[in-house]
Amino acid sequence: MTARHRLIVDWGTSNFRAFRFDEAGEVAETRQAPRGILTVEGGGFEAVLLAQIGDWIDESTEILLSGMITSRNGWLETPYIEAPARFDDLRNSAVTSRLAQGTPLLFLPGVCTRHPTPDVMRGEEIQVFGAIGPNEDSTLVLPGTHSKWVRTKGGALADFRTFMTGEVFATLKAHTILGRLMPQEAGPFDEASFVTGVKQAQTGGAGLLHDLFTTRSGVLLSQLAPEAAADRLSGLLIGAEIAGGIALGWADRPILLVGDPALCGRYRLALESLDLSAHLGPAQPTVEGFRKLAMLEGKAV
């Protein structure tokens, strides 16, 4: 650690998380609150920050901020740095500011790609660098609302693609005719129906838009139990995502799954049902990424 004592704030849409590191670069204390950026009115971000961690701040403090707090809807919008990007590029490309009392703030950038299609991430890059070694070539999948497939080369974040898998699943289940035959309360996981959906998505046929409707028609024709329809839908969407990763040529090595353990377990099942190798990443990749950030020398304020 340098003479400055670093606090790192992961400030997303729904939640606020802060980490205080000791001189060895280990997490000394963590705080969390449901004070995401959407709960902050009138640009009152500084007041919320001080209410949560004001007692951590002294004259040697430097605060690094990551997540949606650095987006267009946040406190200070930072640009995206273009892939390939290394971990120290994040810190060295940070946008600087100060609290009213003078405490330095470093707002970390997101990462983007422009070719062949535009794509962006803001926050997931911390998980990626927390999960990989310094010179690693790897394929990572970060399941979630907007799932990310990421390629690293020599320890750099080389390329990535975003899939709207989680959001599409939630929307189809809650707001379309597909969800009307599904029970409101989730039952036990129907592995067989899920895997069938994963494999169905690989066959091409009439395509995903047709396959999605079969989660309704199958129930109506008594070929699919209503309580299995949600898992069939999940399998179709995750299977379509995996088909996209295969088409990119990114399933050519074991895939590292990073994120929520239950969701990563579902992805692992899907990948292994297609004879693709997958393993689970570290339990707390975000914390490990922040630990590495806290140890970095870099841009001063």
C-alpha positions in Angstrom: 0.0 0.0 0.0 1.1 3.6 -0.5 1.0 6.3 2.1 -2.6 7.1 1.1 -5.3 4.9 2.7 -7.7 3.7 0.0 -11.4 3.2 0.2 -13.2 1.6 -2.7 -16.9 2.1 -3.3 -18.9 -0.2 -5.5 -22.0 1.8 -6.1 -24.6 0.2 -8.4 -28.2 0.8 -9.4 -29.7 -0.8 -6.3 -26.9 -1.1 -3.7 -24.0 0.7 -2.1 -20.9 -1.3 -1.0 -17.7 0.1 0.5 -14.5 -1.6 1.4 -11.7 -0.3 3.7 -8.3 -1.9 3.2 -5.5 -2.3 5.6 -1.8 -1.6 4.8 -1.4 -5.3 3.7 -4.1 -4.8 1.1 -6.6 -7.0 3.0 -10.2 -6.0 3.6 -10.4 -4.5 7.1 -14.1 -3.6 7.0 -17.1 -3.7 4.6 -20.3 -1.8 4.6 -23.4 -2.3 2.5 -26.7 -0.4 2.2 -29.7 -0.4 -0.2 -28.7 3.1 -1.3 -28.1 2.5 -5.0 -28.0 5.5 -7.4 -31.7 5.2 -8.2 -32.5 6.0 -4.5 -30.5 9.2 -4.5 -32.5 12.4 -5.3 -31.2 15.7 -6.4 -27.6 14.7 -7.0 -27.1 14.1 -3.3 -24.4 11.5 -3.8 -21.8 13.2 -1.5 -24.3 13.3 1.4 -25.1 9.6 1.0 -21.4 8.7 0.8 -20.5 10.6 3.9 -23.5 9.1 5.8 -22.3 5.6 4.9 -18.5 5.9 5.4 -17.7 9.4 6.7 -16.1 8.0 9.8 -13.6 6.1 7.6 -12.3 9.3 6.0 -9.2 11.2 7.3 -6.5 13.4 5.7 -4.8 10.4 4.1 -7.9 8.9 2.4 -8.3 8.4 -1.3 -11.7 7.0 -2.6 -12.0 4.9 -5.7 -15.5 4.6 -7.1 -16.8 2.0 -9.5 -20.1 0.8 -11.0 -23.1 2.7 -12.1 -22.1 5.7 -10.0 -19.7 6.5 -12.9 -22.5 6.2 -15.5 -24.6 8.9 -17.2 -27.1 8.5 -14.4 -24.5 8.6 -11.6 -22.4 11.2 -9.8 -19.8 11.7 -12.5 -19.8 10.0 -15.9 -16.5 8.5 -16.9 -15.6 7.5 -20.5 -15.1 3.9 -21.6 -11.6 2.8 -22.3 -11.4 0.6 -25.4 -10.4 -3.1 -25.2 -7.8 -4.5 -25.0 -7.5 -3.0 -21.5 -5.2 -3.9 -18.6 -6.0 -3.6 -15.0 -3.8 -0.6 -14.4 -5.5 1.2 -17.3 -8.6 1.4 -15.2 -6.9 3.4 -12.5 -4.7 5.5 -14.8 -7.8 6.5 -16.8 -9.9 7.4 -13.8 -11.6 10.8 -13.7 -10.6 12.8 -10.6 -12.6 15.0 -8.3 -12.8 15.9 -4.6 -15.3 16.0 -1.8 -16.2 19.4 -0.5 -13.8 18.8 2.4 -11.0 18.0 -0.1 -10.8 14.2 0.0 -9.6 12.9 -3.4 -12.1 10.9 -5.5 -11.2 8.7 -8.5 -14.1 7.6 -10.7 -13.1 4.5 -12.6 -14.0 4.1 -16.3 -15.9 1.3 -18.0 -14.6 -0.8 -20.9 -15.9 -0.8 -24.4 -15.5 -2.5 -27.8 -16.4 -0.8 -31.1 -15.8 -3.5 -33.7 -17.4 -5.5 -35.1 -20.3 -4.3 -33.0 -20.4 -1.8 -30.1 -20.5 -3.2 -26.6 -19.9 -1.8 -23.1 -19.4 -2.9 -19.5 -19.3 -0.9 -16.3 -18.3 -2.8 -13.1 -17.9 -6.3 -14.5 -14.3 -5.6 -15.5 -13.5 -5.6 -11.8 -14.8 -9.1 -11.5 -12.8 -10.2 -14.5 -9.5 -8.9 -13.2 -10.3 -10.3 -9.8 -10.8 -13.7 -11.3 -7.8 -14.1 -13.6 -4.1 -14.2 -13.1 -1.7 -11.5 -14.3 -0.8 -13.1 -17.7 -3.8 -15.4 -18.3 -5.5 -16.3 -21.6 -9.0 -17.3 -20.7 -12.7 -17.3 -21.6 -15.0 -16.1 -18.8 -18.8 -16.0 -18.6 -20.4 -13.7 -16.1 -24.1 -14.7 -15.9 -26.7 -12.2 -14.9 -29.3 -9.8 -16.1 -26.9 -8.9 -18.9 -24.6 -11.9 -19.2 -21.0 -11.2 -20.4 -18.7 -13.5 -22.4 -15.1 -12.2 -22.0 -11.8 -13.1 -23.6 -8.6 -12.3 -21.9 -5.1 -12.4 -23.5 -1.9 -12.1 -21.6 -3.9 -10.8 -18.6 -5.6 -8.0 -20.6 -9.4 -7.8 -21.2 -9.2 -8.4 -25.0 -12.8 -8.6 -26.1 -16.3 -9.3 -24.9 -20.0 -9.7 -25.8 -23.1 -8.9 -23.8 -26.2 -11.1 -23.9 -29.5 -9.9 -22.5 -30.4 -13.4 -21.2 -31.5 -12.6 -17.7 -33.5 -9.6 -18.6 -35.3 -11.3 -21.5 -36.2 -14.2 -19.3 -37.7 -12.0 -16.6 -39.6 -9.9 -19.2 -41.0 -13.0 -21.0 -42.1 -14.6 -17.8 -43.7 -11.5 -16.2 -45.1 -9.6 -19.2 -45.9 -12.0 -22.1 -48.3 -14.8 -22.8 -45.5 -17.3 -22.1 -45.7 -16.6 -18.4 -49.4 -17.0 -18.0 -49.3 -20.8 -17.8 -46.3 -20.8 -15.4 -46.9 -21.0 -11.6 -46.2 -17.8 -9.8 -44.1 -19.5 -7.2 -40.9 -21.2 -8.4 -40.9 -25.0 -7.7 -38.0 -27.4 -7.6 -35.5 -27.1 -10.5 -36.5 -29.3 -13.4 -33.1 -30.3 -14.7 -34.4 -32.5 -17.6 -36.6 -29.7 -19.0 -33.8 -27.2 -18.6 -31.3 -29.4 -20.5 -33.9 -30.1 -23.2 -34.2 -26.4 -23.7 -30.4 -25.9 -23.9 -30.1 -28.6 -26.5 -33.1 -27.4 -28.5 -31.4 -24.0 -28.9 -28.5 -25.7 -30.6 -30.4 -27.3 -33.4 -31.2 -24.2 -35.5 -34.5 -25.3 -36.9 -37.1 -22.5 -37.1 -35.0 -20.4 -34.7 -35.3 -19.0 -31.2 -38.5 -16.9 -31.8 -40.3 -20.2 -32.6 -38.6 -22.2 -29.9 -39.8 -19.7 -27.2 -43.4 -20.2 -28.2 -43.1 -24.0 -27.6 -42.9 -23.3 -23.9 -46.6 -22.3 -24.2 -47.7 -24.8 -26.9 -46.0 -27.6 -25.1 -48.1 -26.9 -22.0 -51.3 -26.5 -23.9 -50.8 -29.9 -25.6 -49.7 -31.6 -22.4 -46.2 -32.2 -23.6 -44.7 -30.0 -21.0 -45.8 -29.7 -17.4 -46.7 -26.1 -16.4 -44.2 -26.2 -13.4 -41.4 -27.2 -15.9 -42.1 -24.4 -18.4 -39.9 -21.7 -16.7 -36.9 -24.0 -16.7 -37.5 -24.9 -20.3 -37.6 -21.2 -21.1 -34.4 -20.7 -19.1 -32.7 -23.5 -21.0 -33.7 -22.1 -24.3 -32.3 -18.7 -23.5 -29.1 -19.8 -21.9 -28.7 -22.3 -24.7 -29.1 -19.6 -27.3 -26.5 -17.5 -25.4 -24.1 -20.5 -25.4 -24.7 -21.0 -29.1 -23.6 -17.4 -29.6 -20.4 -18.0 -27.7 -19.7 -21.1 -29.7 -20.3 -19.2 -33.0 -17.7 -16.6 -31.8 -15.2 -19.4 -31.3 -14.9 -18.7 -27.6 -15.8 -22.1 -26.3 -12.4 -23.5 -27.5 -11.0 -23.7 -23.9 -12.4 -24.4 -20.4 -14.9 -21.6 -19.5 -14.5 -19.8 -16.1 -17.9 -19.0 -14.6 -17.9 -15.9 -12.4 -20.8 -14.6 -10.3 -23.7 -15.9 -8.3 -23.0 -19.6 -7.4 -26.5 -20.8 -8.1 -26.7 -19.1 -11.5 -23.1 -20.2 -12.4 -24.2 -23.8 -11.5 -27.0 -23.6 -14.0 -24.6 -22.4 -16.7 -22.1 -25.1 -15.8 -24.9 -27.7 -16.2 -25.8 -26.2 -19.6 -22.3 -26.1 -20.9 -21.5 -29.7 -19.7 -24.7 -31.0 -21.3 -23.1 -29.8 -24.6 -19.8 -31.5 -23.7 -18.1 -28.2 -23.0 -15.7 -27.8 -20.1 -16.6 -25.3 -17.4 -15.5 -24.6 -13.8 -16.5 -22.1 -11.1 -14.4 -19.0 -10.5 -13.5 -17.5 -7.1 -16.2 -16.9 -4.6 -15.6 -13.2 -4.3 -14.1 -11.9 -7.6 -15.3 -8.3 -7.0 -13.6 -8.1 -3.6 -10.4 -9.6 -5.1 -10.5 -7.1 -7.9 -10.9 -4.3 -5.5 -8.0 -5.7 -3.4 -5.8 -5.6 -6.4 -6.9 -2.0 -7.2 -6.1 -0.9 -3.6 -2.6 -2.2 -4.1 -2.0 -0.4 -7.4 0.2 2.6 -7.7 -1.2 5.0 -10.2 -2.8 8.3 -11.0 -2.7 10.8 -8.1 -5.3 13.5 -7.5 
